[in-house]
Amino acid sequence: MFHYFTREEAEALLPAVSLILEKIRAVRQQIRDLEDELLGVQAQAMGNGHHLQQHILLIQEKMAQYAGNLRDAIVELQNFDCDLKDPDTGLIDFLSLRDGQEVYLCWRLGEERILFWHPLEGGFAGRQPL
């Protein structure tokens, strides 16, 4: 059975959800930074850079650790029964009912309240004011 959120129920979760979304964004940025560093070190290693193998392994280990942190944060967010739509912008949806139809209450990190909804198939482009 799905949980249908009222606007008030979903908004009550926003402070906790915001913290998790900030964590997800930060970890994703750390992973991107490590990917860039890894590409640079790998390019250096292509030309007589065998001494860089240990450095490459350390970067890969850090990336694996951050990937685990990211998975943990996403699971933590899923415990709130909301759907993560865009981790970079902090876009999430809460399943709700509007005039007897299933819809999503749509919220993005930085917005003070939930001000929009959209049909299940509508996505962000189909957001409409509440």
N, C-alpha and C positions, 0 to 999 in steps of 0.2 A: 504494500500500500504506500502510495506516495504521500508526502506531507505537502499540503498546500499552505503557503505562507500568506498571512495578511501583510499589508504594508507595515503595520506597527511591529509585528513579529520580526520581519526581516530587518527593519531599521534598528531594532534592539540588538541585533547581532553585529551591526556595522563596526563598532569599536574593536571588537575581537577579530573580526574578519579583516579589518584594515591592517592590523598588526601582522597577520599572517601574509597578506598580500604584499606588504612592504618587505617582509622576509623573502618571499618568492622572487620579487623583483631584484633584490640585492644579490641573492644567490645566482640568479640568471646572469646578472652583470659580471659577477666574479667568474662564472664559467666562460662567458664571452671573452673576458680579459685573458684568462688562461689559454683559451683557444688561439687568440692572437699571439700570445707569447710562444706557444707551442709551434705555431707555423713559422715564426721567426727563427727559433732555435733549430727546427728541422731543416730550414733552408740553409742555415749555417753549417749544419752537420753534413749536408750533401757534399760539400767540398772539404775533405780531410778533417772532418769534425768529430771523429770517433770519441774524443774526450767529452763530448756533449751528451753522450748516451745516458749517463747518470742523471743529468739535468732534465732530459726528456722524460725519464721514468718518474722523477719527482713531480713534474708538472702533471703527468698522467695520473699519478696517485692522488694529487690534490683535486683534479677534475672528478675522479671517481668519488672522492669524499663529498665534494659539493653536489654531485648528482644525487647521492644518498640524502643529503640535507634537503635538496629540492623535492625529492620523492616524499620525504617525511612531512614537509610543509604542505604539500598538495594533499596528502592523506589527512592531515590536521584540518585543512580547509573543507575537505569532503565530509568531515564529521558534522559540519554545520548544514548539510543537505543543500548546499548551493552549487551551482555549476560554474566552474572557471572557464570563461570564454576567451580571454586574452590576458595572459600573465604579465605582459609588458605594460599594459595600460591599467591593469587591475580591474578588468571588466568581469563582472559576475552576474548571474541570473538566479532568481529565486522562483521556483514553480508556484503559480498562484491560480486562482479562478477569477474570471471577470465575466459577469453576465452568464455564468454557467459554463464558460469555455476555459480550457486550460491555456494559460498565457505565462509569460515570464515577466516578473518585475525586474527591471534592468537597472544596474547601478555600476558606476565606475569610481575607482579610488579617487578621492578628492572632492567628490560631490557630497554635499552636506546631508542630503536626504535621498530617498528613492523617489524620483520625480517622473520616471518613465516606465512603460510597459511595452511589450511587443508580442505578436503571435509566436507560437513555437517555431514556425518556419521563417519568421520575419527577420530575425537577427537584429544587430545593432542598427542597420540602415532603416529598419522598420519601426524604430522607437517612436512612441507616441506619448504625449504628456498624460499623466494621470488626471 
